[in-house]
């Protein structure tokens, strides 16, 4: 337990350190805070409202996609999927260590009376398809913008670093997808291998691990259907391009013409940045990445700094409010989530916790 706490402490320290460095970079890049304030006050509210509406609609698309991933196990209600999604993203925003990645499947397992291992497995698959959709968006955006011809030498160097990062993501995504495919089409082989490796373990622990594996294999059943995989990939692309479109529309509110693919470029840069360890709420990292994206496109000044700050707040505050409302709907409290109740969900038996009650500690 002490080793686990020490590891968590190191992770939190690194995350807060990265956020602090990014925040210092952002603050030092601002020449006139008064200009930023005036820029924010004078934004086009119509474009701002449209951008916020698209940002909120993204969570509905995510919930719909999650339902497709869960369909081989159970057809979950869209309202429960949306609620769990918002609660999870709220937790990622307000709490450290990305606790929302565990909160989200935990909340759904309660409302749909499913095994936590099943909902967790599909949540992991979501992240894999997130990478697939992001890579497709990056490739299309790169072709559309052809940034290397338009950028100066410093920008080209930074873009090349991004490209190397993207290549690593491609390799990681391909490896994970290949592993998921093997799990889906050769479950018997996977069970036999697991049986060999768990053979020396005590019978109780061995049975528990093999039962967990069965739940995971059930969740990976979608990989057997090319049609369902195609739908998931399509929805992944839709929601990424929605995010890019939202960022492009918000830029218009600041009289910054990034174009649609320019918004997608900023979205990709922000996505790569927030994948790093950091403080809750993507403090420092998010606005730094957004402003850097504008700089690489030759857009700067007070409008760029104001855009980066508003984009960050727009990405954090609305989902936090929706998450709080959905937390109340689920009969939970932020204290329960922050207190580690989600971590106990792995021991929950299927169907033992009706909605509105807490799982056993």
Secondary structure, DSSP 8 states (H G I E B T S, - for coil): -HHHHHHHHHHHHHHHHHHHHHHHHHHHT-S-HHHHHHHHHTS-HHHHHHHHHHHHHHHHHHHHHHHHHHTTT----HHHHHHHHHHHHHHHHHSSTTTHHHHHHHHHHHHTT--HHHHHHHHHHHHHHHHHHHHHHHHHHHHHH-HHHHS-HHHHHHHHHHHHHHHHHHHHHHHHHHHHHHHHH-HHHHHHHHHHHHTTS-HHHHHHHHHHHHHHHHHGGGGG-HHHHHHHHHHHHHHHHHHHHHHHHHHHHTT----HHHHHHHHHHHHHHHTS---GGGTTHHHHHHHHHHHHTT--HHHHHHHHHHHHHHHHHHHHHHHHHHHHHTT--HHHHHTTGGGGGGG--TT-S-TTS----
